Amino acid sequence: MSISIDEFAKADIRVGKVLSVEDIPAARKPMYKLQIDFGGTTMQCVGGIKAYYSKEELQGKVVVAVVNLVPKQVAGVESQCMLLAAYDETSVSLLSPDKGIAAGTKVG
């Protein structure tokens, strides 16, 4: 499936910094609830990344996320954004800028 550049431009992709990480015990698969700072705006994100990252690895990590999705209930918790990651059958790697850049910076 192909999308136009205009359709892609609708996605608001931003750099954020993980402020806190909590377990979601009621989730069917290992998940975290993360609070992420996007440059003065904090959003809650649910991520199925617990099997790949410890809380300590995520705390303070700079990540990339789509921030203009319609909020969704995941494992009984509202997820307001979606982390971007590369993945295959055995591993997940969160996307992160390779140089220091401020939280809230737009990705395009």
C-alpha positions as CSV (number, residue, x, y, z in Angstrom):
1,M,0.0,0.0,0.0
2,S,1.3,3.4,-0.9
3,I,0.4,6.7,0.7
4,S,0.9,10.2,-0.6
5,I,3.3,12.7,1.0
6,D,0.2,14.7,2.0
7,E,-1.1,11.7,3.9
8,F,2.3,11.1,5.6
9,A,2.4,14.8,6.6
10,K,-0.7,14.3,8.7
11,A,1.3,12.3,11.2
12,D,2.8,14.5,14.0
13,I,6.0,12.7,14.9
14,R,8.0,14.2,17.8
15,V,11.0,13.6,20.0
16,G,10.2,12.9,23.6
17,K,11.9,12.1,26.9
18,V,10.6,9.2,29.1
19,L,9.7,10.7,32.6
20,S,8.3,7.5,34.2
21,V,7.7,3.9,33.6
22,E,5.2,1.6,35.3
23,D,4.1,-2.0,35.0
24,I,0.6,-2.8,33.8
25,P,-0.2,-5.9,35.8
26,A,-3.6,-6.6,34.2
27,A,-2.1,-6.7,30.6
28,R,-2.2,-10.0,28.8
29,K,1.3,-9.5,27.5
30,P,4.2,-7.6,29.2
31,M,3.5,-3.9,28.9
32,Y,4.5,-0.6,30.4
33,K,2.7,2.6,31.0
34,L,5.1,5.5,30.2
35,Q,4.8,9.2,30.8
36,I,6.7,11.1,28.1
37,D,7.6,14.8,27.9
38,F,7.2,16.2,24.4
39,G,8.6,19.7,25.2
40,G,6.2,20.9,27.9
41,T,3.4,18.5,27.0
42,T,3.3,15.2,28.8
43,M,1.5,12.3,27.2
44,Q,0.8,8.8,28.4
45,C,1.8,5.9,26.2
46,V,1.3,2.1,26.6
47,G,4.0,0.0,25.0
48,G,4.4,-3.7,24.7
49,I,8.2,-3.4,25.2
50,K,8.6,-4.9,28.7
51,A,10.2,-8.0,27.3
52,Y,12.9,-5.9,25.6
53,Y,13.6,-3.0,27.9
54,S,14.0,-2.7,31.7
55,K,12.4,0.3,33.5
56,E,16.0,1.5,34.2
57,E,16.8,1.5,30.4
58,L,13.7,3.5,29.6
59,Q,13.9,6.1,32.4
60,G,15.2,9.3,30.8
61,K,15.5,7.7,27.3
62,V,14.9,9.9,24.3
63,V,12.3,8.3,22.0
64,V,10.3,9.1,18.8
65,A,6.5,8.9,18.8
66,V,3.4,9.7,16.8
67,V,1.6,12.2,19.1
68,N,-1.6,13.0,17.1
69,L,-3.3,9.6,17.1
70,V,-6.8,9.2,18.6
71,P,-6.3,8.0,22.2
72,K,-7.0,4.2,22.6
73,Q,-7.6,2.0,25.6
74,V,-4.9,-0.7,25.9
75,A,-5.1,-3.1,28.8
76,G,-7.5,-0.8,30.5
77,V,-5.1,2.2,30.3
78,E,-5.4,5.1,27.9
79,S,-2.6,5.4,25.4
80,Q,-2.3,8.9,23.9
81,C,0.7,8.4,21.5
82,M,2.6,5.5,19.8
83,L,6.3,4.8,20.2
84,L,8.1,4.1,17.0
85,A,10.5,1.1,16.8
86,A,12.2,-1.3,14.5
87,Y,11.3,-4.9,15.2
88,D,11.6,-8.5,14.0
89,E,10.6,-11.8,15.4
90,T,13.2,-11.7,18.2
91,S,13.9,-8.1,19.0
92,V,12.6,-4.5,19.3
93,S,14.7,-1.3,19.1
94,L,13.0,2.0,19.9
95,L,13.8,4.8,17.5
96,S,15.9,7.6,19.0
97,P,17.8,10.6,17.5
98,D,21.6,9.9,17.2
99,K,22.4,13.5,18.4
100,G,21.1,15.5,21.4
101,I,17.9,17.2,20.4
102,A,15.2,18.8,22.5
103,A,12.0,17.1,23.6
104,G,9.1,18.3,21.4
105,T,11.2,18.6,18.2
106,K,9.3,17.6,15.1
107,V,10.4,14.6,13.1
108,G,9.9,14.5,9.4
